[in-house]
């Protein structure tokens, strides 16, 4: 099939982890190594560039590396909010913003 070369590269780089594949494909799209082509009426990709990409061995390392691309205010807000677990109520965020005089939600807009 047409997508077999891309599938083989992704499988090799991610060891078949579905979450890792998803994150890698998002990254490829952001880097314009995977993109829709109106001329071809399908997705196209840069096989050689994708194959040559250096990526971490684990999805956790891959995600940690992607944090470095975030703006400083977003990293700061994530750092504060991460202290409260996987989810935080809006009322807690509003209380925190008032107490520390720092916008926590605005960086995500």
Backbone torsions as a table, in degrees:
resi	resn	phi	psi	omega
1	UNK	NA	167.3	-176.6
2	UNK	-64.7	-35.2	-175.9
3	UNK	-90.3	-2.1	-176.7
4	UNK	-55.8	-43.8	179.5
5	UNK	-60.3	-42.7	178.1
6	UNK	-66.4	-43.7	179.5
7	UNK	-59.2	-41.4	179.2
8	UNK	-64.1	-43.1	179.4
9	UNK	-63.3	-47.4	-178.8
10	UNK	-63.4	-40.9	179.1
11	UNK	-63.1	-43.2	179.9
12	UNK	-62.5	-42.1	-176.3
13	UNK	-75.5	-29.1	-173.8
14	UNK	-109.8	-3.5	-175.5
15	UNK	56.5	27.7	175.3
16	UNK	81.6	5.4	179.9
17	UNK	-68.2	116.9	-177.2
18	UNK	-58.0	-42.3	-179.8
19	UNK	-65.6	-41.8	179.4
20	UNK	-64.1	-42.2	178.3
21	UNK	-60.0	-45.4	179.7
22	UNK	-59.6	-48.3	-178.8
23	UNK	-63.5	-40.4	179.5
24	UNK	-65.6	-41.2	179.3
25	UNK	-65.4	-37.4	175.1
26	UNK	-62.0	-43.9	179.0
27	UNK	-64.2	-41.5	178.0
28	UNK	-61.5	-40.5	178.4
29	UNK	-64.2	-44.2	179.7
30	UNK	-62.8	-34.4	179.6
31	UNK	-85.0	0.6	-178.3
32	UNK	62.3	32.6	173.8
33	UNK	-96.0	-11.9	176.3
34	UNK	-139.0	120.3	-174.0
35	UNK	-155.7	155.1	177.3
36	UNK	-77.8	139.0	178.6
37	UNK	-114.9	120.2	176.9
38	UNK	-71.4	-32.7	179.3
39	UNK	-63.3	-46.3	-178.1
40	UNK	-87.8	-13.4	-178.0
41	UNK	58.9	40.3	178.2
42	UNK	-164.6	173.2	173.9
43	UNK	-76.1	141.7	174.8
44	UNK	-127.4	159.9	-176.5
45	UNK	-147.6	161.0	179.5
46	UNK	-99.5	85.3	-173.3
47	UNK	-54.5	-47.4	-177.1
48	UNK	-63.8	-43.4	179.8
49	UNK	-66.7	-38.5	178.5
50	UNK	-66.6	-43.7	-179.9
51	UNK	-61.3	-37.7	-177.3
52	UNK	-81.5	-8.7	-179.0
53	UNK	-62.3	136.5	172.3
54	UNK	-90.5	119.3	176.3
55	UNK	-129.8	152.9	179.1
56	UNK	-61.9	161.5	-178.5
57	UNK	-74.7	-22.2	-176.6
58	UNK	-125.7	155.4	178.9
59	UNK	-64.6	-33.8	178.9
60	UNK	-62.4	-44.8	177.8
61	UNK	-65.5	-38.2	179.0
62	UNK	-61.2	-45.9	179.8
63	UNK	-67.4	-41.2	177.9
64	UNK	-59.8	-40.7	177.8
65	UNK	-64.3	-33.2	-179.6
66	UNK	-70.5	-22.2	177.4
67	UNK	-63.9	-28.9	-178.6
68	UNK	-65.0	-18.4	-180.0
69	UNK	-87.0	-8.6	-178.0
70	UNK	-78.4	148.6	176.4
71	UNK	-62.8	151.5	-178.1
72	UNK	-56.4	-37.9	-179.4
73	UNK	-67.9	-32.9	176.4
74	UNK	-69.3	-43.6	177.6
75	UNK	-60.7	-40.6	179.1
76	UNK	-63.5	-45.9	179.1
77	UNK	-63.5	-43.6	178.2
78	UNK	-62.0	-38.1	179.5
79	UNK	-61.9	-46.0	179.2
80	UNK	-66.1	-48.8	-175.7
81	UNK	-67.3	-29.2	-179.4
82	UNK	-65.5	-20.5	178.7
83	UNK	-67.7	-14.4	-175.4
84	UNK	-107.3	11.8	175.0
85	UNK	99.6	-165.8	-174.0
86	UNK	-74.7	-22.6	178.0
87	UNK	-141.9	149.9	-177.5
88	UNK	-136.9	135.9	179.0
89	UNK	-74.8	153.3	178.9
90	UNK	-61.1	-38.6	-178.8
91	UNK	-63.7	-37.3	177.0
92	UNK	-67.1	-40.8	178.3
93	UNK	-62.3	-43.8	179.2
94	UNK	-62.3	-40.8	177.7
95	UNK	-64.0	-44.3	178.0
96	UNK	-61.3	-45.0	179.7
97	UNK	-58.5	-40.8	-180.0
98	UNK	-68.8	-38.6	-176.6
99	UNK	-74.2	-40.2	-175.9
100	UNK	-100.0	-0.5	176.9
101	UNK	54.8	41.4	179.4
102	UNK	-136.7	128.8	176.6
103	UNK	-70.1	127.5	179.6
104	UNK	-104.0	-28.5	-178.4
105	UNK	-91.5	-32.3	-175.9
106	UNK	-55.2	-39.7	-179.3
107	UNK	-60.9	-18.5	-177.3
108	UNK	-91.1	-5.9	-180.0
109	UNK	-75.2	NA	NA
